[in-house]
Amino acid sequence: MQCINCRFWQGRKGADFGDCYRVITKVEPKLEGSVVVNDNDVVLRRFNVPFDPHDIKYWLWNSQFMELYRNMEVSQLGIRIEDTIEDDILYDQSNGERVGRLKLRFIQTHKDYECKEEE
């Protein structure tokens, strides 16, 4: 199915590209299986798709995940990454909150891209 017909695609009418929270593992397959653990090795969060870019604030303390996330590069036609910086709530390892600047990476697909996620 083409993105333009997918109920999960977040493209505007007439736009060629739109956000897709489901293709992140096509850009960086090594993200699957990532977890966030606390100081006692208790799993607090497991990576799953769909992945909202705003959820990166929960992963800031997983250095392996963050390295993969920051170094993601697109190698497939029809997918691109749009980086933006936003003010958001950030969490530390003990779930303490503060407001800070967060670099978000929106993965976008072309309206004609076919990811096979819906089939």
N, C-alpha and C positions, 0 to 999 in steps of 0.2 A: 504494500500500500504506500502511496506517495504521502509525504508529510502534509501536503495541502488538504488531504482527506482524513487525516488522523485526528481523533478527538483530543489527543494530548498535545498536539503542536500548538505553540503560542505565537503564531505569526499574525500580523495585522492584515486586514483585507488589502490586497494589492501589493503586499510586501513579498520580496523574493526570499528572505530569510526570517526565521522566527526561532524563539527559544525552544529547546527540547531538553527535558530533564531526564530522558531515558537513554541517550546515546553516549553518556560519559564513559561507559566501559568499552565502547567501540574506539574511543580516542585513547584511553589508558586502561587496558584490561587488568593491569596489576593492582588497581584500586580495589577490586573485588576481594573480599576476605579481610579487609582492613577492620580493625577494631580500636576503640578508645578504652584504655584501662586507667584505673586510679592507682594510687600509691600501693594499694594492697593487691594489685593485679586482678581486680574485679572488672569485668567487661561492662562499661557504661553505655557504649553505643557500637552498633555494627553498621558497616556500610551497606546501603541498599539503594536500589533504583526504584522509583525516580529519586534523583538527587537535586534538591533545590540549592542553587549557589549560595543562598543566604545561610544554609546549614553548615557552611565552612567554619563558622564561629565555634561549633562544637568539636572541631577536629584540630584546632590550633596546637594542641599539645601532643599530637601524634606526628613525630618528626618524619617518619617514613611516608606516611600519607601526604603530608604537606610537601615533601620533596617531589613526589609523583605529581601532585596537583599543580604545583608551581611550574613544573617543567613539561606539562602536557603540550604536545604539538600535534597539529592536525596533519594527518597523512592521507586522508580520504577526500576525494572530490565531493562537494556538497555539504561539507561540515566546516564551520569556522568557529573561532573563539573570540569573544568580545570581552575585553577586560574593562572593569570599572572600579572605582573606589567610592565607598559609601560609608556614612556614619551608621554604626549599628551597635547593639549590645554584644560585648565580647565576654567569654567565660574563661576562667582560669581552671587549673586542675581540680580545685575543690568546689567548682561551680559558683565561685564568686563572680559577680557581674560588674562591668564598667562599660562606659561608652567609649568607643574608639573607632579608628578608621580601619575598614576591612576591604581588602582587595578581592573582588568577586570575579569569577571567570564564567561567563555565560556561554554555554555551548549552543550554537545555532545551526540549524539545518536548512538547506535550500528546500523550497516548496516541492520540488520534484525528486528530492532524495527519498530512497526507499530503504528503511532500516529493518524491516521484517519483524518489528516488535509487536505488532498488532495481529500477526497471522497465527 
